[in-house]
């Protein structure tokens, strides 16, 4: 038979959990911390850097997609010309 917990063991675990919950921040405390972070200049600067990086990435991806479309169009036109002239 599996070992069962005694009432004393269950009470000890319950007391431990209550202590852990008491240590946790309340919802209002967490909101206050988030508000503090949102006002920090360093965080705003980091967000601006990430946005700039994302714009750069978007531009590079657009250029690459455009280049691929030009190459594919050239290949298709060449194939049409080559196979069209053969018939």
N, C-alpha and C positions, 0 to 999 in steps of 0.2 A: 504494500500500500504506500502511496506517495506521502511524503512528509507534509503535514498540515501546519499552518502558522498558529501560534498560540495567541490568546487575547493580548498578552503583553507585547508580543512582537507586532501585532496589528496596531496597537496603540502607539508604539514607538514610531512606526512608519507614518501614521496619521499625524503625529506631532511634528515629525520631520517635514512633511508636506506643508503643514500649516506655517512652519517657520520659513520655508522656501517661498511660499506665496506672499508672506508678509514682507519679504525682502524685495519682491518684484515691484517695479514702478507702476504707479497707477496710470490710467489712460490720460488724465490731465497732465501728469508729469511728462509723459511721452510726447504729448502735443507741444508742450513748452520746449522740450529739447529739439523737436523738429523745427519749430519756429526760430529757435536760436540759430540752427544750422542754415536755415534759408536766408537769414540776414547777413551771414558772414561773407565778406568780400572775396575771400579765397575760394569759397564754393562757387560763387557767381563767376569768378574768373575761370575756374576749371570747366564749368558748364559752357562758357563761351568758347573755350578751346575745343571741347568735344564737338560743339556745333560747327565750328570752322573746319575741323577735320572731316566731319560728315559731308559738308558742302564740297570740299576738295575731292573726296571719294566719289561723290555723285558726278562731279564734272569729269573725272577720269573714266568712270564707267560709261558715261554718255559718249565720250570720245572713242573709247574702245568699241562700243556697240556700233557707232557710225562707221568706223573703219571696217568692221566685219561686214556690215551691209554693203559697203562699196566693193569690197573684195568679192563677196558672193554675187553681186550684180555683174561684175566683170567676168566671173567664171561662167555664169549662166549665159551672158551675151556671147562669150567666146564659144561655148558649147553649141548654142543655137546657130551661130555662123558656120561653125565647122560641120556640124551634122546637116545643116540646111544646104550647104554647098555640095555635099556629097550626093545628094539625091537629085 
